[in-house]
Amino acid sequence: MSNIRAAQQKHSQFFQQTFRDHHRLYRAGGTGSIVALQQFDLDWQNIQIGQKWAASLALADRSAAILCCYYPDAGATILPLRLSPSQRMEWLNAAIAAADFIDNKKSKSNHLGNLGLVYSETGDADHAEKCFNEALVLATENGDPKQQASQLGNLGMLHAQRGQFEQAITHLEKCQKIMVSLDDKQGQANALGNLGLAYDSIGDFEHALNSYDEALQIFTDIDNLYGQGNTLGEIGNVLIKKGAYQDALVFVEKQLSISNQLGDQFGVSMALDNLAIKRYHGLIESAS
């Protein structure tokens, strides 16, 4: 190995670990999440360089392939805040190819699930379903209950997106049951939040609010600011649909505060939209 290539590999290894450290601090929640994002932004350019180097050699060098597999996982909860869907797809497709190269089925299952989420986010339900089903098969073959639960949850949300709410709730309840058996608080909160979305979609606002309240309590207990912000926004959205505009305002303003702290532009946009709806109805009520 040339001196230049050895230096590039060390650089990639160092910033993959640095990225993972930022992710751990972010996941710890509270003010640590803010500090983690500030530190991450300082290192972001080098993290991208490290990932690009690993991806460029992933199908020719085992060490590079391992790094390429590690990069998307190293900062899984941070990447959606800083990368566009197309950029995340690029990272994940490179990681899937690298996982095939080193025959790491567990890593491939995880990356396929995350790729499916990006497809779902962009409205490509067919590609999302293909990814989720392939990930679920691999997770089952690997005997990985947590990954099985994740893919059941992903498929549940996809059914909801397609208007297949009965199937959605069935999959999400299976996901929640597995997460409880594993005592996975983060997984439980995610599943409850997704159940809330499914119930909201069929107009069952009481079950939706109950699910969101449970999710919010867990996110608060584990100090997950991102989860708190999203769930507060969803509660506010349901309350707006119920016509409880003043109650909704409390939750939406809390969401806006958290989203601003995290630099979560999607969360900020969602909160501002809900605030605009609330203010519009406030004006209507004042005029009547």
Sequence and secondary structure as in RCSB ss.txt:
>XXXX:A:sequence
MSNIRAAQQKHSQFFQQTFRDHHRLYRAGGTGSIVALQQFDLDWQNIQIGQKWAASLALADRSAAILCCYYPDAG
ATILPLRLSPSQRMEWLNAAIAAADFIDNKKSKSNHLGNLGLVYSETGDADHAEKCFNEALVLATENGDPKQQAS
QLGNLGMLHAQRGQFEQAITHLEKCQKIMVSLDDKQGQANALGNLGLAYDSIGDFEHALNSYDEALQIFTDIDNL
YGQGNTLGEIGNVLIKKGAYQDALVFVEKQLSISNQLGDQFGVSMALDNLAIKRYHGLIESAS
>XXXX:A:secstr
  HHHHHHHHHHHHHHHHHHHHHHHHHH THHHHHHHHHHHHHHHHHHHHHHHHHHTTTT HHHHHHHHHHHHHT
TTTHHHHS HHHHHHHHHHHHHHHHHTT HHHHHHHHHHHHHHHHHTT HHHHHHHHHHHHHHHHHHT HHHHHH
HHHHHHHHHHHTT HHHHHHHHHHHHHHHHHTT HHHHHHHHHHHHHHHHHTT HHHHHHHHHHHHHHHHHTT H
HHHHHHHHHHHHHHHHTT HHHHHHHHHHHHHHHHHHT HHHHHHHHHHHHHHHHHHHHHHH 
